[in-house]
């Protein structure tokens, strides 16, 4: 039996730049769109949200922080429609417009039927005028998500799918997968020497854990900074309006 040939150790620096090294963050072959957060961009292949691929956002029950995360990018993804499929709440147009996303760009497909949501997503991805699709698909199966991933790749669209955190252990074809939740806030400690007017952490800061990316695992969650004061004032106005409408 012939002896096995001995090979010299591979010089990783000599490998062609187009070959991805599993120990390094990939230079994404797809175009990307900056997220609007430099710390997050630094951890994503290519430096932003992938265009032409599925991004899956998992959140705990009752948490809906997707607008907080995605709005900066959606305001810069073009002038075409942003399609919302199965959004759990009516978007608050003044707050979105204040951040640069005009209400005229939003198309809301309101249906509770899972099959209808999947069909609407696929049709929206095939539409040339559409620039991004946001879909809330809690019951979607892996093969259904793969179909949407293929459509996003074929038509080069931004695709974000919101699912419950309980789906974390399910197989997913998503190119990028993350878990999102409000950042835990430290409890204030009573003190006689507390500084008057001291700033407290904002309740809309986010904690983001990258579950899947083309690159090495991220050891600890990212902490995304809170929004500016103007957005918080607009959201407070929206809540006040909701309460007054409910009492009427």
Residue pairs with C-beta under 8 A, 6 or more apart in sequence:
12 21
15 21
17 27
20 26
20 27
20 214
22 216
23 216
24 215
24 216
25 43
25 45
25 213
25 214
25 215
25 216
26 45
26 46
26 213
26 214
26 215
27 45
27 46
28 44
28 45
28 46
28 50
28 214
30 46
30 50
30 51
30 52
30 53
30 175
31 46
31 50
31 51
31 52
31 156
32 44
32 45
32 46
32 47
32 48
32 49
32 50
32 51
33 48
33 49
33 51
33 73
33 76
33 77
33 158
34 41
34 47
34 48
34 49
34 73
34 76
35 41
35 44
35 48
35 49
35 69
35 72
35 73
36 71
36 72
36 73
36 76
37 72
37 224
37 225
39 222
39 224
40 208
40 222
40 224
41 47
41 48
43 210
43 213
43 218
43 222
44 50
44 176
44 213
45 176
45 213
45 214
45 215
48 73
49 55
49 73
49 158
49 160
49 176
50 175
50 176
51 156
51 157
51 158
52 152
52 153
52 155
52 156
52 157
53 149
53 152
53 153
53 159
53 174
53 175
53 176
54 145
54 148
54 149
54 152
54 159
54 161
54 173
54 174
54 175
54 176
55 158
55 159
55 160
55 161
55 174
55 175
55 176
55 177
55 178
56 145
56 160
56 161
56 163
56 172
56 174
56 176
56 177
56 178
56 212
57 66
57 69
57 160
57 161
57 162
57 163
57 178
57 180
58 163
58 164
58 165
58 167
58 168
58 177
58 178
58 179
58 180
58 211
59 65
59 66
59 162
59 163
59 164
59 165
59 179
59 180
59 181
60 164
60 165
60 181
61 164
61 165
63 180
63 181
63 182
64 88
64 89
64 162
65 180
65 181
65 182
65 204
65 206
66 134
66 160
66 162
66 180
67 91
67 96
68 204
68 206
68 227
69 180
69 206
69 208
69 224
70 134
70 160
71 96
71 99
71 101
72 99
73 158
74 82
74 101
74 132
75 99
75 100
75 101
76 100
77 131
77 132
77 158
78 131
79 105
79 131
80 105
80 129
80 130
80 131
81 105
81 106
81 107
81 127
81 129
81 130
81 131
82 101
82 105
82 106
82 107
82 130
82 131
82 132
82 133
82 134
83 107
83 109
83 120
83 121
83 124
83 127
83 130
83 132
83 133
83 134
84 91
84 106
84 107
84 108
84 109
84 134
84 135
85 109
85 111
85 117
85 120
85 121
85 124
85 133
85 134
85 135
85 136
85 137
86 109
86 110
86 111
86 112
86 117
86 135
86 136
86 137
87 108
87 110
87 134
87 136
88 136
90 108
91 103
91 106
91 108
92 234
92 235
92 238
93 103
93 106
94 234
94 237
94 238
95 231
95 234
95 235
95 238
96 102
96 103
96 106
97 103
98 230
98 231
98 234
99 231
107 124
107 130
109 117
109 120
109 124
111 117
111 120
114 137
114 139
114 140
117 135
117 136
117 137
118 137
118 140
118 144
118 147
118 148
121 133
121 135
121 137
121 148
121 151
121 159
122 147
122 148
122 151
124 130
124 133
125 133
125 148
125 151
125 152
125 154
125 155
125 157
125 159
126 151
126 155
128 155
130 157
131 157
131 158
132 157
132 158
132 159
132 160
133 152
133 157
133 158
133 159
133 160
134 160
134 162
135 148
135 159
135 160
135 161
135 162
136 161
136 162
137 144
137 145
137 161
137 162
137 163
138 163
138 164
138 167
140 161
140 163
142 170
142 171
142 172
142 173
145 161
145 172
145 173
145 174
146 173
148 159
148 161
149 159
149 173
149 174
149 175
151 157
151 159
152 158
152 159
161 174
165 179
165 181
168 179
168 211
172 212
174 212
175 212
175 214
176 210
176 212
176 213
177 210
177 211
177 212
177 213
178 208
178 209
178 210
178 211
178 212
179 208
179 209
179 211
180 206
180 207
180 208
180 209
181 206
181 207
182 203
182 204
182 205
182 206
182 207
183 201
183 205
183 206
183 207
183 223
183 224
184 207
185 201
185 203
185 205
186 201
188 200
201 226
202 226
202 227
202 232
203 226
204 226
204 227
204 232
205 223
205 224
205 225
205 226
206 223
206 224
207 221
207 222
207 223
207 224
208 221
208 222
208 223
208 224
209 218
209 221
209 222
210 217
210 218
210 222
